[in-house]
Amino acid sequence: MNFHTAPHTYTGEVHLNVLDINRAVQFYKEVIGFKVLEEAAAKVVLTADGKTPLLIIEQPENVMPKEAHKSGLYHFALLLPKRADLGAIIKHFIQQNVRIGAADHLVSEALYLSDPDGNGIEIYIDRDPAVWSWDNGKVAMSTDALDGESIIAESGEQTWDGLPVGTVMGHVHLHVANLPESEIFYNALGFEVVTDYPQALFMSNGKYHHHIGLNTWNGEGVSRPTVGNVGLQSYTLIYPNEATLKEAITKVEALDGKVELNGSGFVTVDPSGIQINLRVG
């Protein structure tokens, strides 16, 4: 089952502010393996397949470094098509001396790192949904040691040649100020809680393990970052049709949330000040 196309609502492109656009482009091309889709002086759109935007990086005027203990991005997560791809990028990271973390989450196998500005990145593959364990509407997740050797072995002779076609934005994980408020808001947007950790909720559409992660690990009641500083500028949710999007907008407005037209879609802001673009795929 593909949880990142219709009839699901799923995560689209992520828009980050960075301190140095040239340094960021070099990192995202050479280390992560993106291709440039569009390029301007201070803004670059990156892709895996040569046509679908996945990451936008921008150097705002007078940008300042990432602020600690604020709401915003914990990590964005790139979902690779197959386990061998994860093995290939592990070999690539070893060759590049890239420092990474790793975890087996039962539903997925994941690598973790940060870009030069401290923006968090997860790169992962999903296990077959047939082996996910559900109980009373909740999916079992854990943080266990990753079997990196078997993943590398699965890649065989495959070498890393950039992000493969079929890479998608699997999920977005956010630092928020208040979990109950955030749960109500994201429920209005069409997501339900499918598992929880201490100070964290994981929400999805269509019984995925999570499209949205929410945590208060930066502190309960954290303030919003300064506009234009390094970090998350916005991210996108893609709805399967106009009716589903309209329903989400109606529910957000019923919570006194503001939804505005923005080009070919809409934009709203969650209770922690995180900007979300809403559009139909």
C-alpha positions, 0 to 999 in steps of 0.5 A, spaced: 500 500 500 502 506 498 501 511 503 504 517 500 499 518 494 491 518 493 486 516 497 491 518 503 493 525 505 500 525 506 506 530 506 509 534 501 515 538 500 519 542 506 521 549 506 527 550 510 531 557 512 539 556 511 545 560 513 549 559 507 545 557 501 551 555 497 554 550 503 547 548 504 546 546 496 553 542 496 551 538 502 544 536 500 547 534 493 553 531 495 551 528 501 544 527 501 543 526 493 538 531 491 538 534 484 537 541 483 530 542 480 530 550 480 535 555 482 535 562 484 540 567 488 538 565 495 533 559 494 533 552 491 528 547 489 531 540 490 528 533 487 529 526 487 526 524 481 527 530 477 520 533 477 517 533 484 519 538 489 521 535 495 525 540 499 526 548 498 532 551 501 532 559 502 537 564 505 533 569 507 536 576 508 539 577 515 538 570 516 540 568 523 542 561 526 537 556 529 535 558 536 534 553 541 528 550 545 523 553 540 517 550 536 519 548 529 522 542 525 525 536 529 526 532 522 524 531 516 524 524 513 525 521 506 522 515 505 527 510 500 523 505 495 527 499 498 532 496 503 538 496 498 537 503 497 538 504 505 544 500 505 547 503 499 547 510 502 550 507 509 556 505 505 556 512 502 555 515 509 561 511 511 565 513 505 564 520 506 565 520 514 558 522 515 556 522 522 549 518 523 544 515 528 540 509 527 534 506 529 529 500 528 522 502 529 519 495 528 515 499 522 521 502 519 529 502 519 532 509 520 538 513 519 538 520 522 543 526 521 543 534 521 545 538 515 550 544 516 545 548 520 542 543 525 536 542 521 534 534 522 534 529 517 531 522 517 532 517 511 528 511 512 525 505 509 518 502 511 517 494 513 512 491 509 505 494 512 503 486 513 508 485 519 506 492 522 503 490 529 496 493 531 492 493 537 486 497 538 488 502 533 495 503 535 501 501 531 507 498 535 513 502 534 520 502 538 527 504 538 531 498 537 538 497 535 539 497 527 542 491 524 546 495 519 550 489 517 544 486 514 542 492 510 548 493 507 549 486 505 542 487 502 545 492 497 550 487 495 554 491 489 549 497 489 553 503 490 550 510 492 548 514 486 543 520 489 536 519 492 533 514 487 527 515 483 521 514 488 524 517 494 518 521 497 517 525 503 515 520 508 513 524 514 515 531 518 516 531 525 515 537 529 517 540 536 510 543 538 508 547 545 502 543 547 501 536 545 493 536 546 492 543 542 496 540 537 492 533 537 486 537 536 489 541 530 492 536 526 485 531 527 482 537 524 487 537 518 485 529 517 490 525 522 489 521 527 493 518 533 496 511 532 501 511 537 505 515 543 511 516 546 513 520 552 511 527 550 510 525 543 504 523 539 504 520 532 499 521 527 497 519 520 492 518 515 489 511 512 493 507 518 500 509 516 505 509 522 505 516 521 505 522 517 506 527 522 510 526 529 509 531 534 513 532 541 515 537 546 522 535 547 524 542 547 520 544 553 512 544 554 510 551 552 516 553 547 516 559 544 516 560 536 522 562 533 524 568 530 521 569 523 527 568 518 531 565 522 534 558 520 529 552 521 523 550 518 519 556 514 513 551 512 511 544 510 506 542 505 500 537 506 497 534 500 490 532 500 487 527 495 481 531 492 478 538 493 472 535 498 477 532 503 481 539 503 475 543 504 473 539 510 479 540 513 479 547 512 472 547 515 474 544 521 480 548 522 476 554 521 471 551 527 477 551 531 478 559 530 484 557 526 486 562 520 486 559 513 488 563 507 489 562 499 496 562 497 497 561 490 494 554 487 493 552 495 491 554 502 496 556 508 494 555 515 498 556 522 498 550 527 498 552 534 505 552 535 506 557 529 508 552 524 506 554 517 503 549 513 501 549 506 495 545 504 493 543 496 490 538 492 495 533 489 
